[in-house]
Amino acid sequence: MPGLSSPIDNQADIQEFTIASFHLALRNQTTTCTEIITAYLARISEYNHTLKALITVNKNALDYARQKDAETTHLVQNDLPFPPLHAIPIILKDTYTTKDMPTTSGVKALKSLQTSTDAVVVSKLRAAGAIILAKANLHEFSLEGATISSLGGQTRNPYDLTRTPGGSSGGTAAALAANFGLLGCGGDTVNSLRSPASACSIVGFRPSKGVVSKEGVFPVSETQDVAGPMGRVVSDVRTLFDVMRDDDIKVPPSPSEIKGKHLRIGVLTSYFGDFNIPESAMINQTILNALQKVQTSSSSPSKSTLTLEFIHLPQSQTPTWDVPTLRSNLDTQSFEFRTVLDSFLQSPSIQYTPHTSLSSIAKSGDYHEAALTPVFHQTLTAEFTPSSPEYRARLQRIGELKASVAACFEENALDALVYPHQRQLVVEVGSMVQPGRNGILAALTGCPAICIPAGFSSPSESAPLGVPIGLELMGRPGGDDRLFDIAEMFESVIQGRRQPELQGRRSHVGPADIYFGTKL
């Protein structure tokens, strides 16, 4: 199957690299970090003009690569283990503050915002050996799922250039799908790690709330925000998560595999689309086919030590788990956004910012008005504040929802829930809203959730492989490692990822001409 090929002859083959394959190549001295970073930069130069996945490339990337090559030589000569992310090129959603690049949240009014320190997570990545290669585009302020911003423009889906990549972490997802880097970090307030994972045939993981530090990351909601990892395979995402998670979180030992276990997976039938709508029926069938593969595999003699049971849950729950109702009656973004953003913009770590409040940004008009959701306008009014009675009522409803989810897991002895992340395919470019996403249940309850590739829609002229479809698994709060065990098993059976077919278009920006802070 043809994939994205390197635009420069004799460049290292970087397509579909995993941590394991990259580290093996370094240890065997079949390539160097400098060669790999050079190849990624050439690839970005070739394809980012079309995809608009990245806002900024780190001007120091090659210097960092040369440092890693020196470290590699020392480690190999002394037969020492590599740090977990040694020399790994990582793409950050442009909400993670970095001391060597601006951080913008995609907003033109904030294009020169610079911090003196890295976000806590970024410091952890660097300490684990990673190279921060680039900052990715996102939906303006992370407020929706189409990944269009005043600074980065409209990111396009590598599998169908007429469609968006989902969002809000869509730039990171598109970049990873197109092999611009090896791993990525995004954020998730409602759907934003899993929606683009579903749309771009990658893996996106929303950790349990409180497990990964949010310090130094542009916020939207204190109640719902998490920072999380993205990648092309579950094992890589798991390694990245292990680095990202807080050191003081006590994690119980988790087996590396789940053979010999009896798994009970709840099929959330109410989160499937309408079978009378052809597109929804096709998505439903793709997910059901994937589940059938897993069921069949668990019943085979070679996997006889693992038994798996799918429990089809009732259509209705009390209180309701209905997605539109949860969005209307429990979502806290409008009540928290202004407060948390103002606090962030006034942080002592910010060296320079042209604006210190959301009101100031609103007055400037230097943002993408059409990309903004009602959250932006509501949060600027007196009605939508943390002191509002409605806000307190929403927090109470969230507590009731958490209790309902916990009871469902307990009463049915479930290890996880499963459902399609999206009931509809990712929307076409021009739409500012992505309907049909199912991510809010995990966002409100603090449960971990992971989206993995499940398959594709039928091929079309604009989508020669079809449009990606993602399967979501949700676990119990704090059950992140158990959920990874299950996701790795599902992934090994479904094998739903394919590389995109994309024709390159060389931009006038070459690897030596990409500067930090320059919009690509």
MARKOL-822588 format. One record per residue (C-alpha): x, z, y. Coordinates in pm, whole numbers, plus 50000, padded with zeros to 5 digits. Example, Ala and Ser with C-alpha at 12.3 -4.5 7.8 and 13.67 -1.06 7.14 Angstrom:
BEGIN
512305078049550/513675071449894/
END
This chain:
BEGIN
500005000050000/501574990350333/502115018350577/503735023450910/507245009250890/510215018551103/510624994451395/514444996251385/516434981851093/518325006750874/516465036751016/515925065450776/512635062950588/510625091150740/507175081850617/505315109950444/508315133450448/507535168550326/509605199550392/510895198350035/511845161350041/513455164250385/515495194950290/516565178349965/517765147850159/519745169950396/521265190250114/522195158749921/523635144150242/521605112150209/520555115650572/521135137650875/518835154951117/520155132451393/519175101451194/515735115651126/515025125451486/516275091451602/513875074851358/510955096151478/511755087751842/511865050751758/508555053851579/507005071351878/508325043752102/506745017651877/503295032451823/502455058452087/501665030952337/498645022752122/497685056951988/498355078052299/498885107552067/501705123852265/501995134852626/505635146252632/508725141752416/511455167952427/514465153552611/516705177752419/515535166952073/518705148251980/520915176552108/518955200651890/519335176551596/523105176051632/523125214051633/521055214051314/523485189851150/526335214151218/524245242351071/523405220850768/527075214450699/527795251750708/524835260450485/525605233350227/529325240650211/528635277450153/525725271349914/523365290750140/519575286550154/517975267850442/515705287150679/512075278150598/511745252650881/515385242050906/515615210051115/511875203251075/510465182151365/507265198551491/504615185251729/502765210851938/499335207052092/500055208252465/498595243052491/501625261152346/503955271952627/507555260252595/510515269552813/512015234552781/508855213952851/505805216753078/502505228552928/499365212053065/496295215652838/495925178452912/494855185453271/496385164853551/495995194053792/498385214053569/500945186753492/503795206753647/502995240853495/506215255753358/506915288553184/510175307653156/509505317152795/508095302252478/504795312252327/505275338652057/504545313151786/507025288051933/509745314751932/508995320651564/509235283351489/512595280151660/513895311551487/512885296051153/514965265051232/512355240851369/512915214351635/510075211351887/509935173651907/506925166952130/503735179552293/500495162652191/497425151152378/494145170152339/490635170552472/490725182552833/491065220752832/490365219652452/486645219152532/485405191052302/486275168952009/487035133952138/490665139952254/490535124352596/492305140152892/493155132553253/496865134753172/497085118752829/494205093952831/492205085652519/493945091952188/492925066851922/492475071751552/495345056551347/492865045351080/490435028651320/491545021951676/487925018651786/487345055451704/488605088751834/490825111451621/488455141051645/489555171051843/490415189952034/493805189651855/493435152151801/496795141851944/498615163851696/496525150551406/496955114051505/500715119051545/501065135151202/498885108651037/501095081851194/504295100051089/505535108751440/506685142751310/506635163850998/504405193151097/502215203351388/500505232551556/497035231751709/494295255251817/490715261251708/487855275951910/485005259951716/486335230251513/489565219751676/492075222551390/489735209751123/487805182151303/490935160951366/492255169151019/489025154950875/489195124151099/492905116751042/493375123850669/495615154150718/495365191650652/494255216050922/494115253550868/492205279051076/493715313350993/491745345550978/491255358951328/494095381151444/496675369351191/498555345751428/499535355351783/497785336952067/500195349952332/501495321252542/498815296652429/496235282052671/492985300652590/489315291352582/487625321152415/488905355852334/486315358852058/486795325351885/490325312051956/493015309951690/496325291451670/497045273751344/499165248851146/498615212151063/500395188750824/500025161450565/500105183850255/498785218850192/502125233350078/503795223850408/500915238350609/501215270250407/504945273050481/504305267850851/501555294050846/503905319150681/506275314650977/503505315851239/501735347251120/502415380751286/505195401251132/503145433251144/500265418750942/500465433950597/499765406150350/498965415949989/500945397549721/499325364549628/500005344749310/501615310849361/499055295049131/495555301949006/495805293148639/494105318648421/491545326148691/487815321148705/486865306049039/483395307449187/482955283149475/479755283449680/478515248749774/476925252450117/474185226650065/472675232650409/475885219150568/475535185150403/473965157150605/470615140150557/470695118450243/468155095450410/470755085350671/473195060250513/476315073250687/475545109450604/474645100250246/478005082750207/479875113450337/477845136150110/478645114549809/482355114149893/482415152149898/480345154949579/482665130049404/485645151149509/483995182649374/483225164749048/486905155749013/487855192149057/485185203148809/486335177748550/489985186848595/489305223848549/487525215948222/490355195148075/492505209847795/495655209648011/493885231448268/491995252848017/493405285148159/491415278848478/487655279548481/485695268748785/482045272848867/480185257649161/477235278049285/474775258549499/473675282149773/470125281949913/469285260250211/468445289850436/470255322350513/469235353150712/470245354350990/470455316651011/473715298050952/472235266751110/475005250151313/472985239551621/471475274451640/474885290851616/476165268351895/473175276052116/472785313352053/476165327551945/478985306252094/480875326952355/482975300152530/480945297952852/481075335652897/484815339352839/486585307452948/487075314753319/488195350553258/490765342552989/492095311453165/492545329353499/494425357153322/496645331553150/497395312553473/498445345053640/500775355253356/504275367253462/505845342353218/504645312953428/507495301253652/505395276153840/501765265653841/499935245854108/496775265754034/496195302153941/492475300353869/489865277653717/487995277654049/491085263254218/491335235753957/487645228053998/488045224754374/491025201354334/488995175854140/492205166753956/490735165753607/488655142853385/485095150553493/483445129353224/485395147152948/484195181653047/481425199652863/478805223253011/481225251752931/483405241853229/480535242953477/478675272553327/481705295353321/482115291253697/478675306253764/477735342953796/475355340053502/478095333753245/480465363553251/481575390353002/479325415053184/476215394153115/473535409852890/473345376752706/477065378852627/476635413352477/473635400552280/475765372152142/478455396152026/475755415951845/474455384251679/478005375451574/478285409551409/475075402951218/476345368551112/479595383750983/477605408450775/475475380250635/478525359750533/480205390250377/477035397650181/476855361750056/480425363449926/479825397249766/476425390749608/477535357549459/481085369249372/482485339249560/486115329849609/485295303649876/482615281850030/482875243950033/481155217450248/481945185550444/483585193550776/481615165650947/478165152750858/478915120851054/482005099251082/484225104951381/482705088351689/483775056351858/485945056452169/483745060852475/481765089952337/482785123552483/481015144652219/481535146551843/478275156951676/477755168951321/480725192651284/480415223551065/483325244751183/481515271051387/480675293951093/484355302251037/484995303651413/482355330251472/483025351251163/486835351551173/487045336850823/489965314550725/489055277950672/491035247550567/490145210550582/491815186850335/491445149150284/488555140550052/488405102750080/487345074250307/484295054850412/483985018550308/486634995750463/485704975050767/487384950551002/488434978551238/489195003250957/490974984650675/491255016250464/487965031150583/487485061550806/488805094750670/486425121650543/487455158150515/486395185950278/486385221450416/486945253650224/486185287550382/487405320850247/486875357650318/488475373150629/492065381750543/491955359750234/494255333150378/496665332050085/493895330649828/492345301750019/495665283150016/495845287749638/492425271349604/493195243749855/496415234449676/494495231049350/491775209849513/494355187749684/496315181649363/493175168549194/491455149749478/494595133449625/492545120949916/495245112150171/496425076650239/498835064250504/497255044350786/497895007350829/498845001651191/500434972851373/503184984451608/503404974951970/506744983252125/506424999852462/509004996752735/510045032552668/512895035752419/514225067452259/516955070952521/514435067152802/511885093652705/512155123152938/510425156552929/507485159053163/507005121553163/503595109453051/504225084252774/
END
